[in-house]
């Protein structure tokens, strides 16, 4: 087609088969470009542990490129342990968001365990949202499930609703029902049947 005459090109434009192929080729190029751009935005994919001296680089600076979810935790707080496990799952599915964790006492030496778990959401170099306590970090009752935390992130504008599976799997429904009543290490209880 590079050496085609004007008459031959005009004939090709009138050919329905050629037009369909050209349209499909253009559409294919556009979709490949969209997928490449989406893949470029998926740069994280795991939850990383940081230290206090890394806060500015790993959170403030990184939030210029994407949302950053910061989890303040302590290993002896059960909800923190569960949330770390859930965040590891979510990070794999939503690699466009950076997930970091830092021990609460490392970040803020006198941070009270009663305010754990806690999360900060950063975007464009600024903290946009602070979530303190289990009930603020997820939709629905604790303990956390991936879906309940993802829904909260949709509610806050961090994730697009289309990127979150709205239908809970049978396994997740069973897990949620099984864990609808639990007791935290600090003695607080919550019962979904009340």
C-alpha positions in Angstrom: 0.0 0.0 0.0 3.0 2.3 0.4 3.5 2.4 -3.4 -0.2 2.6 -4.2 -1.6 5.2 -6.6 -4.2 7.6 -5.5 -6.8 5.7 -7.6 -5.8 2.4 -5.8 -6.1 4.1 -2.4 -9.5 5.5 -3.3 -10.6 2.0 -4.3 -9.4 0.6 -1.0 -11.3 3.3 0.9 -14.5 2.2 -0.8 -13.8 -1.5 0.0 -15.9 -2.5 3.0 -13.5 -5.2 4.0 -10.6 -2.8 4.1 -12.5 -0.2 6.1 -13.4 -2.8 8.7 -9.8 -4.0 9.0 -8.6 -0.4 9.3 -11.2 0.3 12.0 -10.3 -2.9 13.9 -6.6 -2.1 13.6 -7.2 1.4 15.0 -9.4 0.0 17.8 -6.8 -2.6 18.6 -4.0 0.0 18.8 -6.2 2.1 21.1 -7.0 -0.8 23.5 -3.3 -1.8 23.6 -2.4 1.8 24.5 -5.1 1.9 27.2 -3.9 -1.4 28.7 -0.2 -0.3 28.6 -1.2 2.9 30.4 -3.2 1.0 33.0 -0.2 -1.4 33.5 2.2 1.6 33.9 0.0 2.8 36.8 0.3 -0.5 38.5 3.7 0.0 40.0 3.3 -1.3 43.6 1.6 -4.6 44.2 2.7 -5.3 47.8 2.6 -3.8 51.2 6.0 -2.6 52.3 7.4 -1.9 55.8 8.9 1.5 56.3 10.8 3.3 59.1 10.3 6.8 60.4 13.1 8.3 58.4 11.6 7.0 55.1 8.2 8.7 55.7 8.8 11.7 53.5 10.1 9.8 50.5 7.9 6.7 50.7 4.7 8.5 51.6 4.7 12.3 50.9 6.7 12.2 47.7 5.2 8.9 46.4 1.7 10.4 46.8 2.4 12.8 44.0 2.2 9.8 41.7 -0.5 7.7 43.3 -2.6 7.3 46.4 -0.6 6.0 49.4 -2.3 3.9 52.2 -0.3 4.0 55.4 -1.2 1.5 58.1 0.0 2.2 61.7 0.1 -1.1 63.5 1.5 -3.2 66.3 1.9 -6.9 66.2 0.2 -7.5 69.6 -3.1 -5.8 68.3 -5.2 -8.5 66.7 -7.0 -6.2 64.3 -3.7 -4.9 63.0 -2.5 -8.4 62.3 -5.7 -9.1 60.3 -5.6 -5.8 58.5 -2.0 -6.4 57.4 -3.0 -9.7 55.9 -6.0 -8.1 54.1 -3.9 -5.2 52.8 -1.4 -7.7 51.3 -4.2 -9.2 49.3 -5.6 -5.8 48.3 -2.2 -4.5 47.3 -1.8 -7.3 44.7 -5.2 -6.5 43.1 -4.8 -2.7 43.2 -1.2 -2.0 42.4 -2.0 1.5 41.4 -2.2 2.3 45.1 0.9 2.2 47.3 0.4 0.3 50.6 2.9 0.9 53.4 2.9 -0.2 57.0 4.9 1.2 59.9 4.9 0.3 63.6 2.8 2.9 65.5 5.5 3.3 68.2 8.1 3.9 65.4 6.0 6.5 63.7 4.6 8.2 66.9 6.4 7.0 70.0 3.4 7.7 72.4 0.7 6.5 70.0 -1.9 4.6 72.2 -2.7 1.0 71.3 -6.4 1.9 71.8 -6.2 3.9 68.6 -5.0 1.0 66.5 -5.3 0.0 63.8 -5.0 3.4 62.2 -4.6 4.4 58.6 -3.6 7.6 56.7 -4.4 8.2 53.1 -2.1 10.5 51.2 -2.5 12.0 47.8 -0.5 14.9 46.1 1.8 15.2 49.1 -0.9 15.7 51.6 -2.8 13.6 54.1 -6.4 13.4 52.8 -8.0 11.1 55.4 -7.2 9.7 58.8 -9.0 6.6 59.9 -8.6 5.6 63.5 -9.9 2.3 64.9 -11.3 -0.8 63.2 -14.8 0.6 62.5 -13.4 3.5 60.4 -11.2 1.4 58.2 -13.8 -0.8 56.6 -17.4 -0.9 55.7 -19.5 -3.2 57.8 -18.4 -5.0 61.0 -14.9 -5.9 61.9 -12.9 -8.0 61.5 -11.7 -6.9 58.1 -12.3 -8.6 54.8 -10.7 -7.5 51.6 -14.1 -6.5 50.2 -15.0 -4.4 53.2 -11.7 -2.5 53.1 -12.0 -2.1 49.3 -15.5 -0.8 49.6 -14.2 1.8 52.1 -11.5 2.8 49.6 -14.2 3.2 46.9 -16.3 5.3 49.3 -13.2 7.6 49.9 -12.4 7.9 46.2 -9.2 5.9 46.4 -10.4 3.0 44.2 -12.9 3.1 41.3 -16.1 1.1 42.0 -15.6 -0.7 38.7 -12.3 -2.0 40.0 -13.8 -3.7 43.1 -15.7 -6.9 42.9 -19.1 -6.1 44.3 -20.2 -9.7 44.8 -18.8 -11.2 47.9 -17.6 -14.8 47.2 -19.2 -17.6 49.1 -16.0 -18.0 51.0 -16.0 -14.4 52.1 -19.7 -14.5 53.2 -19.0 -17.6 55.2 -15.9 -16.1 56.8 -17.8 -12.9 57.6 -20.6 -14.8 59.2 -18.2 -17.1 61.1 -16.3 -14.0 62.4 -19.4 -11.8 63.0 -18.8 -12.2 66.7 -15.3 -11.8 68.1 -13.4 -10.4 71.0 -10.3 -8.2 70.7 -7.3 -8.5 72.9 -8.3 -5.4 74.7 -11.6 -7.0 75.8 -13.9 -5.1 73.5 -16.5 -7.2 71.8 -18.8 -6.8 68.9 -21.7 -9.0 67.9 -23.4 -8.7 64.5 -26.5 -10.6 65.8 -27.4 -7.8 68.2 
